[in-house]
Structure formats: structure tokens, C-alpha cells
Amino acid sequence: MSKPSPKPISYAGTFSRSLDAKNRVTVPASWLNDGPDEFHAIPSTAGDCIMLMPPAEFDSWEDRIKQSGLPADIQRKAIRQFYGRARAVSADAQGRLLLPEDQCEALKLKGEIVLVGGRSRFEIWNAKRWAAVSSEETSAYHQVAEMIGL
């Protein structure tokens, strides 16, 4: 009898962490338990954080791009850029991810960082940048929450 597929993890919560000298960060245990320990790290298009996607989420992007309705040459360029910027990372036995040096440098990730859940993926931010962005986004969150009755 085949083993049932693991339930997808919902990445929720905000966690302050420190990036060590080797660009390693400890991932919350609840984000790894019974789930993937391999991810793809992709800089956000805004250039403000690293998005980390488990394999299923990462693999879905080609289909999303192809279903976008954009011209084929634009789709091809987007696919090339998306997958070309991605780096495979995996958690070690201590639950730490080794983040790509070039991405950490470009996004000024050093020392204090923040892991932010995004349901099907999570993001890693410079702590100061996250504080500013989170503050800016609060009013939009309250507006949507009120509108949907949360």
C-alpha cells in the first residue's frame, strides 16, 4: 500500500532570527516537521526579500506563467529569469538553511533577519526593512480584514 502524501505545510507566523557568518538561519520546527526540508530561494521581484518555496510551490510557477496569456516570447523570458535566479537550498540536521551568498549580499541580509510566513511559501527579510514594510502594510491588512469580516 502506498504511503499517503504529506499534508502541505502552511507557513504562518513571524520569527526573528540571526543569520550566522555562513549565511545559515534556523527555520521554525513547525515549518519542517513532516514537510519538505528542501526549498528554492528566489529573490523577490521588488528586491526586498528572499522567497523560499517548497518543491510543489516552486514547480507550479511554470504553469502559472504559461497560463498568463502573455505572448510566448515573454513567457519564455519570464521562465528563464525565474528559474535562473532560483537556488536550491536544504535544511541540515539542526533545521538550518544555508542561504545563497549572492542573494544575501544583494538583499543586505546579515545579522538580524525575520522569517515571515506566506501560507504556501515564506520570506526572509532584513529586520529593519521588514519593520518598515510591516508598518506600511498594516493599514491595508486592516482594510481587507474589515471588508471580509475578519
N, C-alpha and C positions, 0 to 999 in steps of 0.2 A: 504494500500500500504506500502511495506517495505521501511525503511529508507535506502538510498544509503550508501554503505561503505565509510568511510572517506578516502580521498586521503592519501597515505602514505607520511609521512614527510621525507624530505631529510635533514639529519643533515649536515649542511655546516657551515663553519666558525671556527674561533679560538677565545676563550673567556678566558681572565684572570679572576680568581675568588679567593676568600678566603674561605677556609674550616673553619667553626666555631668550637668551642670547643666540640660540639656534633657531629661533622663529617657531618654537613649539608652544601650543596652547592646549590646555586641558578642556575637553568637551564634557558637558554635564553627562553624568552616567545615564540619566533617563533618555538621552538622545542617542545612546549607543546600545542600551540593553535590548537584546533580541532584534536589533535592527542592523543596518549596514555599518561597517567600520571603514568603508571606502567611500570617498566623495570626490567631486570635481570642484576645484576652486576656480572661479571666474570673476575678474574684476567687474564691478557694476558699470554700466554704460555711462553713468554720471561721474564715475571715477572717485566715489567716496567710500566704498567698502568692497570686501570680497564676499561674493555669494558662494555658499557651499551647498552642493546638491548631491543627494544620493544618486546612485546609478539610474534608477527608474525615472526620476525627475529630469536628470541630465539628458537621457536618451529621448525624452519626449519633445525636446526643442526642435529637432529637425522637422518633425511632423507639423509642429506649430508654425514654423517658418514657411513650410511648403503649403500650408492651408491659408496663408495670409492673403492670398490673392495678388501679391506683388508680382511684377514681371520676373521671369525665370532667372535673368542675369542678376537682379537684385537679390533674389533668394539665394543664389549660389554664393554671392559675395558675403551675405549675412551668415550663412552656414560656415563658410571658410573662416570668417572673423571670429564667430562664436567659439567654434571648436579649436581654432588656432590659439586663442587666448586662454583656453582651459588647461589646467594642470591636474593630474590625478594625485590625490593625497589619501593617506590611510592612517587610521588610529593605531598607535602602538599598544603594548600590553598595559600601559598606565593610562590609556584613554587620551593620549595627546596626539594632536595633528601637527605635522611638520608643514608649515605654510611656505609656499614658494617665495624665495628671497626677492625676486624681481617684483612680485606683486606687493610684498610688504614695503619695499622701498618706494614704489610708485604711489602707494596709498598712505605713506607715512605711518605705518603700523609698527610701533615699537613701544615697549613698556606696557602702560595701561591700555587695555582694549576692552571692548564689550561684544559679547555674543548676543545676537538678537534673533529670536525665533520668528519664522515667517511661514509657519504651517508645513509646507512641503519642502522647505529649504531653510537655511539660516544664514545670517550675515555676520561678518566680523568687521567692527568699526574701530577707528581711533577713538579713545574715550572722550576726548574734548570735542571732536567732531560730532559724535553721537549725541552728546549733551545738547549741543546747539540744534541739531536736526530734530531730536525728540521734542524739544521745546517748541520748535516751529510747527511740528506736525500735530501737537496736542489739540489745537482748535479744530482741525479737520476731523480728527478722530471723534471729538465730542459732537460735532455737527452730524457726522454719519451715524454715530451711535444713537443720537436722539431721533434721527429720521427713521431708523429701522426699529426703534423701540427697545434698544438695549438698556 
